[in-house]
Amino acid sequence: MAAAEKALAAWRRQLGPDRVLTDPATLARYAASTSSWSTHPLAVVRPHSTVEVTQLVRTATEYRLPIYPISAGRNWGYGDACALTDGHAIVDLSEMNRILEVDATLAYVVIEPGVTQQQLSQYLLRHDLPLWMDCTGAGPDTSLMGNILERGFGHSPYGNRFQNVASMELVLADGDVVRTGFGHYDSSVNHRVYPYGVGPYVDGLFTQSNMGIVTSLGLWLMPKTEALNHFLGSVREHDDIAPVIDALRPLRLDGTLRSILHIGNDLRVISGGTTFPRELAGGKMPLPEELRRQLRAAAGVGAWTVSGALYGSNAQVAAARRAVRRALMHTSARVQFLDERKLGLADAAARLLGSTAAGKRLAARVALGRSLFEMNRGIPNGRFLAGAYWRRRAGLPADFPANANPALDNCGMLWVSPVLPMRGADLLRVHELAAPIFRAHGFDLFVTFSMINERALGGVLTVAYDADEPAEVERARLCYRQVFETMMRAGYIPYRVGLQSMADLDSGDDGYWRMIGRIKAALDPANVIAPGRYSARWQPRG
């Protein structure tokens, strides 16, 4: 019997045959990808506990069978549920979905990998807890842990998500169970309130890595605030966004602006309400400039839109509003602040205007405002996935955003995610580097820059393509590759990469990646856990 068959037989004994899946339909579903980097798994294995993860990892090591853990498989634009190569066993942790502990006094929860944004949000609402979780726009059914371990970011003051993790439980390749921070001391009462523990701080080794499988973690939550305002600022012309960044940076540095601000170009906003207008474009790509201006006018947006939230007491939020107005006074930005009262008045006005053009525009803005408020309070909304469907021939699904799954819906999307200093000049430079490449390959440049901490902008440059058109798929790959290489050469290294770029992170002569390789070899000498993922150049399994 071949090693793979022996491993599968052992897993069926350990987990039961219904949780070791090899049927073609299941394997095809896990091979679906938005990034056209589709790899086919050997099997899908679904553990329900840390004990079962331990068993299956030991079996994988024994038979030298590569395994690839996923939390929910919704890693849109970066690889979805796919491994790096064919033949891995996907370890699907989505059925490990328990909320293990909630402490309302100290404002934290302990979650397993399968806990989704919607699940935790509904739990907090159902139990009327005075806590908000941080939320991303990736959809209600995405895993909290999956995004955290990719060092993703959300919207709230707790949007730098990994920064709010305290103590992990993880399984190494030999089946050893490790608890980080103070968690490995049985007597510890402090491991959820102080992340570093005593001795070397190792938690970061298990983010964007293949060192082990995280089976639970503690996550800090945000106490509800007395007041919440959302603000939107827009500039008419492209170059006018640079002074806005420079004006808001001091407010991010001094803590006036506590949440993560998002700065999106016009197409990023427009794509939230419509898909590519093929007939109006007359077959031309990217969008003709005149048509783009028309869409911008119809949506009531400028070249760039800044979106963020203000949290705190009524007095704190009022002071922050004044500070934002003062900061933007000498820029060309138009800024407006939204609260529940204004949204209610706008909703009433939209109902009075009915089905008129003005009424429809106002109703759409009210719906967007309510969605933003929900996001700020940690209530996920799938509507922000609409951009993934921009080039999809069938447009948005009839029930969108319910059950939205861009991979299964055959959307095409590749993300390049550079980090840059929080300076207006850097934002313009990154855009200037990317724009001609997108244009040369015939793609619309969707871009968002987010103030992911007090000093950095995290960019997301989206190549949205028609996955049903082979020539366009190939152009998308070439466009992505050129943009990725351009950003790397310019020093705007990405904070996160897709499967197709993992090998490009290590030049082959980099002391950092050599060190990572030595750590990997020590923890996983058979190289069975996600070989090649965020690691040194490929090492053969011994």
N, C-alpha and C positions, 0 to 999 in steps of 0.2 A: 504493500500500500504506500503511495506517495506521501511525502511529509504533509502536503496541504490536506489530503484526504484524512490523514490521521488527526490533524488539528481540528478539522471540521467535526469528525466523529467525537473527539474529546469535548468540544464545545457543546455538542448536542447532548452528551451525557450530563454536562455541568449545568446547562441552562434549559434544556428541553428542546426538541426539534422545532417547535413553533417560534423560537427566538434565534434560530440560526437559518437565515434565508438565502437561498441560492436560485430562486426561480427567476427567469428572464425578465418578467415585468418589474419585479422589485429592483433588480440590478440596473435596469434601464432608467428607472426613476431616480436612483442615486447618481447616475451618470449624467443627468441633465445639468446644464450649466449655462449661465448668462455670458460666460467669458469665452465660449467656443473652445475651451480647454477641457475636453471631455475625456475622462478616463473611466474604465470599466472595472468595478470591483469583483473580487472573487466571491465574496459573500457579504452579508450584512448581519452583524451580531448585536443583540439588544440586551445588555445587562440591566438588572434592576437594583443593584446595590454595590457598595464598595467591595464586599466580599466576592461578588461575582466578577467584578472587574479584575480583582486580584487573581482569580482562577484563570480567566481567559488570557491575561497577560503572561502568566507563567507558562501556559500552553503555547502561546505565540513564541515565546523565547525558546522553549524546548524544541519546537519544530522549525525555528528560524523563518517564521511566516510574518511578513510585514502587516501591521495593523495601522489603521488611521482613525483616530477618535474624532468625533464631531459632537456638538451639543444639540443642535437642531438642524444643521445642514443648510442654514440660510445665510451663508457668507456671500451675499450678493456682490457681484462684480470682482470678487477676489478668488473664486474657486467653488463657491456654493458647497455641495456635499462631496466633491471629488477629492481623491487622493492625488499625489503627484504623478503616479504612473499606474498602469493597469495592474490588476492582480492583488491589490491590497484587500484585506478584510476591513470593511468599515465598521467601527465600533460606535454604534448609534446610542448616545447617552440620553436621548430625549425622554425615555420612560423612567429615568431617574429624575423625577420632577417634584420632589417634596420640598416644601418650605419647612425646614427643620426646627427653626427657632425664631421667635420675634421678641424683641425687647423694646417696648415703647418708651421706656424711661431713658435708656441710653441710645435709642434710635438706631438700631441695627437689626438685620435679619441674617439668617444662615440658610443658604440655598444650595440645591443640587444643580447639575448642568442643564437639565431639561426644563427648569422653571423659566417660563416665558415672561415677556414684559406685561402682557395682558393678565397673566395669572397672578403675578405679584400685585399689580395695580388693583385688580378686583379684590384680592385678599385684603388690602389696606382699606379699601372702600367698604367692603362688607363688614369688617370688624370695627369700622369707624375709628381707625387709628389716626392720630394727629401727625401723620408722616407722609412725605412724598418721596417716591423713587425718582431717579433720573431716567429720562426716556430718550430714545433715539427715533429717527424717522424711518427705521428699517422695517417697521410693521409690528403688529401685536403679537405675532406668533414666533418672533425671533427670541433666541435664548439670551438672557442677561449675561450668563457666564461666558458664552461664546464670544460676545462682543468685548467683555472685560478682558478676556485672555488675549484678544487681538489688540488690546489697548485702544479700543474705540472711545468715542466721546459723544456726549449727548447735548443737552441744552441748559440745564439748571446750574446753580452754583456747585453742584456735585457732579458736573458733567465730565470732569477728568476722572473717569470711572475707576481705573486701577488704583488711583490715589486713595480711594475710599474702601479698599479691601483690607481686612484684618483677619489673618490666619486662614490658611488653606489646609485641606486634606487632599493628599495625592497618592497615587500608586506608581511605583517605579517598575522598571522592566523585569526585575526579579521578583515582583510581587510584594515588595516591602511597602508598608503603608506609612507615610510620613505626614506629620502635622507641623506646620511652620509657625513662626512667631513663638509665643509662649504655649501654643496648643499642644506641644509634645509633653508638657508637664501635667500629669493627671490632676494635680492640686490647683492648676491655674484657674483663677477667676477673672483674669485680666486680658485674656488673649483676643477678645473681640473689641477691645477698646484701645489697644496699643499694638500696632502692626509689626514692629521690628523684632520683638522678643529680645533675647540676649545671645550674643555671638553673631556670626555672619548672617546677613539678611539675604535670603535666597529666593524669596517669592518671585522676583522678576525673572529668574531662570525658567520659570514655568509659564511665562507669557511669550507669545510669538516664538514658540520653541517646540521641540520634540523630546524633552527630557523626561516627561512623565504624563500621567493622566490625572487631571484635577477632578475630584469627585464631590467636593463641597467647598464653600468659602463663606466667610463673614463679610457682609456688605453694609456700610453705613448708609443711612437714609437721612433725608433732610426734614427737619421739623417744619410743619406748616407755618406759613407766615401770615401776619395780620393783613398785609396788603400785597397785591400783585398787579403790576402794570406790564403791558407789552408795548414796545415801541418799534416803529418802522420808520426808517429814514431812506430817502431815495435821492439820487443825483441824475440829472438828465444826460450828461456827457460822460464818456468813458474815463477820461483823465481826471475828472473831478472826484473820483473815489479816493485817490491818494491822500489829499488833505483830510478827508474824513477819518481814515485810519490813523493818521498822525494826531488828530484831535482827540480821538477816543482812547488812544493808547494810555495816556496818563490816568484816565479814569479806571482803566483795567488794572494798572499798576498800583494805584492807591486804594483799590477795593471798592470804589464807588460802583463800578460795574462788576458784579460778582458772578453773573451767569456767562455762559459761552455765547458770544455773539456770532451770527452767521451773515456773511456778505455774499450775496448771490448775484450773478449777472442776469440780464433780462431773460435769456433763454431758460435759465434755471427756474425762474418764476413762471414764465409762460408755459413751460412743459408740465407744470403742476395742474393745468386746466385743460390741456388739449394735446393731441398727438400731431406728428408731422403732417402739415396740410399738403398732401401730394398733388391734388388737383390744382390748388392755387399756385403751387410752386412750379407747375408745368414740367415736372420731371427733373428740375434743377436741384443740385445739392452743392454746397450747403444752401440754406435759405437765402433767396435773393434779398439784398439789403432793403429794398423798398417794402417787400412783404414783411420782413422782420420789423421794420418801423411801424407798419400797420398793426401787426400783432401786439407790439409794445403799447401802441396808443389804445387799442381795444382793451388791453389788460390794465391800463392805467398805471404803468410802471415806467421807470427810467432805465438808464443803462445799468445801474446797480441798485440793489436794495439791501439795506442793513436791517437785521431783525434780532431783537434781544428782549430780555425780560428784566424787570426791576423787582426785587424782593425785599421784604422787611416790614417794619412798622409803618403806619401811615405817614409818620414824620420822616422816616428814612426814605421812603419811596418818593415823597414830595421833594426832599432835598436832592435825591438822585435825578429827578426830572429836571430840576433847575440846573444841576451841574451839566447834564447832557445838552440842554438848550444853550447854555453859555459856551460849552466846548464847540458846538457846531455853528455858533453864531457867525463866524467868519469864514465858513465854508458855503458851498452852494447847496448843501443838503436841506431837503424839506423833511421835517420830522413830525410825527404824530404819535400820540400816546393813547393806548386803548385800555379801558377797564370794563368791568361788567356793565356799568350803567350806560356807557357809550354804545356797547354792543347791543344792549337792549333797545335803545332808541333807534339805532340803525336798522335793527330787525323789524321794528314797528314801521319804520319808513319804507323798507323794502316791501312789506306786505301791502301797504297803501298803494305803492307804485305798481304792484302786481306784475303782469307779464310784459310790461314795457321794457325797452332796452335798458333804461336807467334802473328799473326795478330788478332786472336780472343781474346787472353788474353789481348793484348794491348787495343783493342776496348772496352772490358769490363771495363778495368781500366779507360779509358777516360769517359765512360758513368757514372761510379761511381763518378769520379771527378766532372763532370758537375752537377750531382745531389747534391753533397756536396756544390758546389758553390751556387746553387739555394737555398738550405736550409739556407745557411749563409746570403743570401739576403732576406730571408722571402718568398721564393717561394716554396710552399709545393710540395712534391713528394711522391707518394704512394709506391715507390719501397722499402722503408724501412720497410714496413709491411710484407715483404716476410718471415721473420722469424716466423710469426704467422702460416704459412702454412707448417712448417717443417715436421710434422707427418701426414698431410692430405693425405689420400690415393690417391685422384685425383690430387695431386700436385697443382701447381699454376694455377688459371683460365686462359683460353686462352687469355683473354684480359687484364690480369694483367699488370700494376697496376690500370688500369681504373676501376672505380666503385668497388674497392676492399672493401669487407665487411666481415671480418673474422667470425663474429657471424652467418650471413646468409650463409656463405660458409662452415659452420660446422667445423671450426677450434677449436682445443683444446689448451687452454693456460691459465695458472695460474701464477700470478706474486707475488713474495715476494720482498719487497722493503725496505731493511734496510738502515738506515743512519749511517755512521761511521765517526770517525775523519779522516782527510786527512793525514793519515800516511800509508806508505807502509806495515808496520807490520799488521795494522788492515785489509787492503785489503786481505793479505794472510790468516789471521785468519778466516775472513768470508768465504773465499773460502774453507779453510780446514774444517770448520764446515759443509758446505753445500755439498761438493763433495761426501763424502761417503754415504750420505743419498740419493742423486740422483742415485748413482751407485747401492745401495742396492735395489732400487725400479725399476731399469732398465731404467733410463732416462738420456739423454744428458743434461749437465749443460750449459745452455746459461747464460752468465753473462755480464752485463755492469755496470761499476762504472763511475759516472759523477761528475765532480767538480762543484757541484751545487751552492756553494758560495766559499768564500776565505778559509774556514776552514773545510768543510765537503764534503764527498763523498756520493752520493745517489746511492745505488745499485739497480739493477733490476735482480733478479734471476728468470729465466723463466722455468716453467715446461710445455714443449710442448708435447702434447699427441694426440693419435688417438681417436677422438671423436666417431668413428664408432665401437670401440672395447670396450665393457662393462668392461672387466677385466682390460684393460689399463686405462680406466676412473677411476676406483676404486683405482688403484695403484697411479694415479696422485693425487687424493684427499689425500691419505695417505702421499705421498711424500710432498705435499704442507703443510699439517698439521704439519708434523715433522720438516720441515725446518722453518716454521713460529714460532713454539714453541721454537725451538733451538735458533733462533735469539733473541726472546724476553728474554729468560733466560740469554743469553750472554750479554744483554744490548744494542744490536743493534736494537733499536725499529724502526719499519717501519715508513716512512713519509706518507704512504698512504696504505689503505688496501681494499681488496675486500669485497663483501657483506658477505661472509662466515666467516669473521673474525671480523666483527663489534662488536659482543657481547664479544669477547675476549679482547677488549681493557680495559674494566672496570673489575677489580678484585672483585668488590663489596665492597671494603673497601678503596676507593681512594678519598681523599678530592677534587681532581681536578674534577673527574667525578660527585661527589655529587654537586659541584658548577654548573657544566654544566646542571645537572638535574634540579636544582632550576631555572636557567635562562630559560630553555626550558618550565618548568611548568608555569612561569610567562608570557612568550610570546605566548605559545600555550597550554593552560590548557586542551584542548580536545585531544591533541597529535595526530593531524590529518596530519601534514606535515611530510612525510617520517619517521614515527615512527621507532625508533631503529637505525637510521642512525647516525654514529659517535656521540653517546649519551650515557647517563648512562644506566644501565640495564633497560630492557623493563619495561615501566610503562603502566598499563592499561588505556585506554581512559575513562575518567569519564563521 
